């Protein structure tokens, strides 16, 4: 854009105006105009129009700005293609192929926002794709995305950072499911950083909401998780969204773990009111990661009412969730059954609760068990009164889910 600055200076001097005089006419500081003329700061299209009108340049400055912008975009595309070309020679086959595909797309349409669709695709397959394959695919895409973020300095950078924040959420969730708690904590921090840098408030809320939900499974102090939820609650701004519902659900669950049951019940009721106002497209996404279908609400109710000792309400929520859950979400169906097993034990039905927990774990194929499931099962064992923990069924369950 230095060429634009040179042309601007010529027109300003031809009009007999100083930097301060032009600044007074367009309500911009003279120092900023000076930096634009010297190529230190880029000019915006609005700035170019203001200067063109003030200097009566007849569109010459607007044309110069457009020409410079076109040159910048072309240079940006060439830089991206070079970065992707380097990745295409990587030793990992999937990375090579993905880099090649992105280089073709970038050459054909450099402005297309393809990463939004990539994030949506991961949300669709998250519960269906085997964990190792999911993480391998994420590694490939994040490698390509990193290369693009490094070279993108235009308006597309914010979209890339938003995608990086959302994909980092999936990595963190996968790490927790695999029991890699320390690695997950690092990915959560990165997810927050990318979201903040993107400037997208929806991505900022989404990353925090999932972190709150995750905090109910990874061993964090539940009081700290509640504090995190309260800290980011203003971001929801009373707008119904999947992220807002996720934040409310995570907060309600954390309150339960903290023993603050009256607050947890109030929180889950607020969640139900918010969920009723969700757009149909959000509630219709029944087996993906980014939607908020009714079964998530019922699952949260089963958790909260079960911990609060409201056995009838917990059973109704459990039954409704099991009716709604798609077959692909077998592990989540198992988790809601475990919540009910804990509710039975808290209600004094200890043999029934232990039997339900054992049957639930037996019925779910071993390759579908993960640390999230075991975390819920450990909540069941924790519900067993101390005097009853010597029961063979209780000891067997504790051995199965010991972390």
SELOMI-359158 format. One record per residue (C-alpha): residue in one letter; z, y, x. Coordinates in steps of 0.1 Angstrom, whole numbers, padded with zeros to 4 digits, always signed. Layout:
BEGIN
AZYX ...
//
This chain:
BEGIN
X+0000+0000+0000 X-0001+0023+0030 X-0037+0033+0021 X-0024+0046-0013 X+0002+0067+0006 X-0024+0082+0028 X-0046+0091-0002 X-0016+0106-0021 X-0007+0128+0009 X-0043+0141+0010 X-0043+0150-0027 X-0008+0166-0024 X-0018+0188+0006 X-0051+0197-0011 X-0031+0209-0041 X-0010+0230-0018 X+0023+0213-0028 X+0052+0203-0006 X+0071+0171-0010 X+0098+0189-0028 X+0074+0207-0052 X+0057+0175-0061 X+0090+0158-0066 X+0101+0186-0090 X+0070+0181-0111 X+0073+0143-0115 X+0111+0142-0114 X+0113+0120-0083 X+0131+0127-0051 X+0111+0142-0023 X+0124+0115+0001 X+0110+0088-0021 X+0076+0104-0021 X+0077+0107+0017 X+0085+0070+0020 X+0056+0061-0003 X+0032+0083+0017 X+0044+0066+0050 X+0041+0031+0035 X+0079+0025+0037 X+0082+0020-0001 X+0056+0005-0024 X+0044+0026-0053 X+0046+0015-0089 X+0018+0020-0114 X+0040+0045-0133 X+0045+0065-0101 X+0008+0065-0094 X+0001+0078-0129 X+0027+0106-0126 X+0013+0117-0093 X-0023+0115-0106 X-0015+0137-0136 X+0006+0162-0115 X-0021+0166-0088 X-0050+0165-0113 X-0066+0138-0093 X-0088+0126-0121 X-0077+0089-0118 X-0083+0086-0081 X-0047+0078-0074 X-0045+0053-0102 X-0076+0036-0088 X-0062+0036-0053 X-0030+0020-0065 X-0049-0007-0084 X-0070-0015-0054 X-0040-0018-0032 X-0023-0041-0057 X-0053-0063-0058 X-0053-0065-0021 X-0016-0074-0020 X-0020-0102-0046 X-0049-0116-0026 X-0029-0115+0006 X+0001-0131-0012 X-0021-0159-0025 X-0035-0166+0010 X+0001-0167+0024 X+0011-0192-0003 X-0019-0214+0003 X-0010-0215+0041 X+0026-0225+0033 X+0014-0252+0009 X-0011-0264+0034 X+0016-0269+0059 X+0035-0290+0034 X+0004-0311+0026 X+0008-0325+0061 X+0044-0336+0056 X+0053-0372+0063 X+0066-0378+0028 X+0037-0390+0005 X+0051-0374-0027 X+0056-0341-0010 X+0021-0341+0003 X+0006-0348-0031 X+0027-0322-0049 X+0019-0296-0023 X-0018-0304-0026 X-0016-0301-0064 X+0002-0267-0062 X-0023-0254-0036 X-0052-0261-0060 X-0034-0245-0089 X-0025-0214-0068 X-0061-0211-0057 X-0074-0213-0092 X-0047-0192-0110 X-0021-0176-0087 X-0003-0159-0116 X+0004-0190-0137 X+0041-0196-0143 X+0039-0234-0138 X+0075-0238-0128 X+0088-0230-0163 X+0070-0261-0175 X+0083-0281-0145 X+0119-0272-0155 X+0111-0282-0191 X+0097-0315-0180 X+0128-0324-0161 X+0149-0316-0191 X+0127-0341-0211 X+0130-0370-0187 X+0165-0364-0174 X+0182-0391-0196 X+0152-0415-0193 X+0143-0416-0157 X+0162-0439-0133 X+0186-0418-0112 X+0170-0426-0077 X+0135-0418-0090 X+0148-0386-0106 X+0164-0374-0074 X+0133-0383-0053 X+0111-0363-0077 X+0135-0333-0076 X+0135-0335-0038 X+0098-0333-0037 X+0095-0304-0062 X+0123-0284-0046 X+0107-0288-0012 X+0075-0272-0025 X+0095-0246-0044 X+0113-0236-0013 X+0080-0230+0005 X+0069-0207-0024 X+0101-0188-0025 X+0099-0181+0012 X+0065-0163+0009 X+0066-0149-0026 X+0076-0112-0026 X+0059-0101-0058 X+0070-0102-0094 X+0067-0140-0095 X+0097-0144-0071 X+0121-0139-0100 X+0105-0167-0119 X+0106-0190-0089 X+0143-0183-0083 X+0151-0189-0120 X+0134-0223-0117 X+0153-0230-0085 X+0186-0222-0103 X+0178-0245-0132 X+0165-0274-0110 X+0197-0270-0089 X+0217-0277-0121 X+0199-0310-0125 X+0206-0319-0088 X+0243-0310-0092 X+0246-0331-0124 X+0229-0360-0106 X+0253-0357-0076 X+0283-0358-0099 X+0269-0388-0117 X+0266-0405-0083 X+0302-0396-0073 X+0290-0371-0047 X+0315-0344-0057 X+0314-0322-0026 X+0276-0322-0025 X+0276-0313-0062 X+0299-0283-0056 X+0275-0269-0030 X+0246-0273-0054 X+0265-0255-0081 X+0271-0226-0058 X+0234-0225-0050 X+0225-0227-0086 X+0246-0197-0094 X+0232-0178-0064 X+0195-0185-0074 X+0202-0175-0110 X+0219-0143-0100 X+0190-0134-0077 X+0165-0141-0104 X+0180-0114-0126 X+0174-0136-0156 X+0206-0135-0178 X+0196-0167-0197 X+0194-0186-0164 X+0227-0171-0152 X+0244-0183-0185 X+0228-0217-0183 X+0240-0225-0148 X+0275-0214-0155 X+0276-0233-0188 X+0266-0266-0172 X+0291-0260-0144 X+0319-0256-0170 X+0308-0289-0187 X+0306-0306-0154 X+0341-0294-0145 X+0355-0317-0172 X+0342-0348-0153 X+0345-0341-0116 X+0383-0339-0112 X+0386-0301-0112 X+0418-0285-0125 X+0411-0280-0162 X+0429-0247-0163 X+0405-0234-0136 X+0375-0247-0157 X+0388-0228-0187 X+0392-0197-0166 X+0356-0200-0154 X+0344-0204-0190 X+0363-0173-0201 X+0349-0153-0171 X+0313-0160-0181 X+0318-0159-0219 X+0306-0123-0222 X+0272-0133-0210 X+0266-0152-0242 X+0271-0120-0261 X+0275-0139-0294 X+0239-0150-0292 X+0233-0186-0304 X+0216-0206-0277 X+0218-0240-0261 X+0235-0225-0231 X+0261-0207-0252 X+0269-0239-0271 X+0272-0257-0238 X+0297-0231-0226 X+0317-0234-0257 X+0317-0272-0256 X+0328-0273-0220 X+0356-0248-0227 X+0368-0269-0256 X+0368-0301-0236 X+0386-0284-0207 X+0413-0270-0230 X+0418-0306-0242 X+0423-0318-0207 X+0447-0290-0201 X+0468-0301-0231 X+0460-0269-0250 X+0450-0288-0281 X+0454-0261-0308 X+0431-0238-0287 X+0407-0267-0281 X+0404-0273-0319 X+0398-0236-0325 X+0371-0236-0298 X+0353-0266-0312 X+0353-0249-0347 X+0337-0218-0331 X+0312-0241-0315 X+0303-0256-0349 X+0298-0221-0363 X+0276-0211-0334 X+0256-0243-0336 X+0247-0236-0372 X+0229-0205-0361 X+0207-0222-0335 X+0169-0220-0339 X+0153-0252-0352 X+0134-0257-0319 X+0167-0260-0301 X+0184-0284-0324 X+0151-0305-0327 X+0153-0314-0289 X+0173-0345-0296 X+0170-0364-0263 X+0164-0337-0236 X+0187-0318-0214 X+0180-0282-0225 X+0183-0285-0262 X+0214-0286-0284 X+0211-0312-0312 X+0238-0321-0336 X+0249-0352-0318 X+0262-0329-0289 X+0284-0311-0314 X+0298-0343-0328 X+0303-0357-0293 X+0324-0327-0284 X+0344-0330-0317 X+0351-0367-0309 X+0365-0356-0275 X+0386-0327-0288 X+0400-0344-0319 X+0406-0376-0300 X+0427-0358-0274 X+0445-0338-0301 X+0456-0369-0319 X+0436-0362-0350 X+0424-0398-0354 X+0405-0395-0387 X+0386-0364-0376 X+0378-0381-0343 X+0365-0412-0360 X+0343-0392-0384 X+0328-0373-0354 X+0323-0405-0335 X+0305-0422-0364 X+0282-0392-0370 X+0274-0390-0333 X+0265-0427-0331 X+0242-0423-0361 X+0224-0394-0345 X+0221-0405-0309 X+0185-0417-0299 X+0183-0451-0283 X+0174-0435-0250 X+0209-0420-0247 X+0228-0453-0245 X+0252-0440-0218 X+0262-0410-0240 X+0267-0434-0269 X+0290-0454-0247 X+0309-0422-0237 X+0316-0413-0273 X+0329-0448-0279 X+0352-0444-0250 X+0365-0411-0264 X+0374-0430-0296 X+0390-0457-0276 X+0413-0431-0261 X+0420-0416-0296 X+0430-0451-0308 X+0454-0455-0279 X+0469-0420-0285 X+0473-0429-0322 X+0494-0460-0313 X+0466-0486-0316 X+0468-0496-0280 X+0452-0532-0282 X+0424-0519-0303 X+0416-0490-0280 X+0417-0512-0249 X+0394-0537-0265 X+0370-0511-0276 X+0368-0496-0241 X+0362-0530-0225 X+0336-0540-0251 X+0318-0507-0246 X+0316-0511-0208 X+0304-0547-0212 X+0276-0538-0237 X+0262-0510-0215 X+0240-0525-0187 X+0256-0522-0153 X+0227-0500-0139 X+0235-0474-0166 X+0271-0470-0154 X+0278-0439-0134 X+0307-0417-0123 X+0306-0396-0155 X+0311-0427-0176 X+0339-0439-0153 X+0355-0405-0156 X+0357-0408-0194 X+0370-0444-0190 X+0397-0431-0167 X+0408-0408-0195 X+0412-0439-0216 X+0435-0456-0191 X+0455-0423-0187 X+0462-0423-0224 X+0480-0457-0222 X+0517-0451-0223 X+0536-0459-0191 X+0555-0487-0207 X+0522-0504-0218 X+0503-0502-0185 X+0514-0536-0174 X+0493-0552-0202 X+0466-0574-0187 X+0439-0555-0207 X+0451-0522-0194 X+0453-0535-0158 X+0418-0549-0161 X+0404-0517-0174 X+0421-0497-0147 X+0406-0519-0120 X+0371-0515-0135 X+0371-0477-0135 X+0391-0469-0104 X+0373-0441-0086 
//
